[in-house]
Amino acid sequence: MLALCFAALAAAVPAGIKKDVQTLRTSHVRKKVVEAAMRIAGSGDPVALRQLGDLLTTQEFLARLDVLDDPQRNVTNLSYVLHALKSNPTEATGRLCEAIATNPVFLANDDRMMFLLPALAAVRPMTAGAEAVFRKTNAEGFFNGNGPLLAANGSERALALLEEMFADRSQEVEDRVDMARESIVPNRTKVSIVRMVDTLWERSVEREVLLALAESIFEYRPDEWFGKVRNPPVAPDWSKAPRDARDAAAALGRKLSKRADLPASLRAAIQAVTKS
């Protein structure tokens, strides 16, 4: 249903940006405000996006967007707007997200950040400002959730931060193992991800985390790793991976195969991938 809504709104974007901005500023009809905000969020228009960002830092506009005194509905429409930003990432959407990510009015509801971070992570390459937001939110309960977002972003700053996170001994080993599964599995055929894992094997990182990283590159055991979740991370097929990623995985596999302490299942999986 939501996908159809986005598609219908996207088709209506070109003509009425100015009208939509006026709707955002003056309308008290929630449905009209939400639809206008979603169109602007997907428009790519930097002027309109800046105005949307300004409004998202005011209590008055947030109250016209959502029912703020209802815990079941106080971020619902905002989530649609931020999803539209995520689906249409540009430099301007990145600036919008960075600006509201530090605004005390926007941050008055902790749940808003949960929808903002995916929109910010969709913008590539990651800027220094965006990196600062992810570093800050790592310490505010978003550490494990940020891992998959950074891996999916895949740009230099994002992966440098993600590498630090895997090596961060202040975080529980079990949490970083889980983050490895969630982050690496769906992105394992990206050469930058393989090289990051290779680099981590040269750092002082706990063996459990290193094994989880390597297994996420070469193996796929969704029932064991993710349990009975509705949409577990899906591992891309190595036979369809880009040549540079296959070469990097082969090099990593050869290095790891020299170790005497690899689990048998990982050793067999490495052999299967490097022969493909």
Buried (B, 14 or more C-beta within 10 A) or exposed (E): EEEEBBEEBBEEBEEBBEEBBEBBBEBEEBEBBBBBBBBBBBBBBBEBBBBBBBBBBEEEBBBBBBBBEEEEEBBBBBBBBBBBBBBBBBEBBBBBBBBBBEBEBBBEBEEBBBBBBBBBBBBBEBBEBBBBBBEEBBEEEBBBBBBBBBBBBBBEBBBBBBBEBBBBEEBEBEBBBBBBBBBBBBBBBBBBBBBBBBBBBEEEBBEEBBBBBBBBBBBBBBEEBBEEEEEBBEBBEBEEBEEEBBEBBBBBBEEBEEEEEBEEEBBEBBEEBBEE
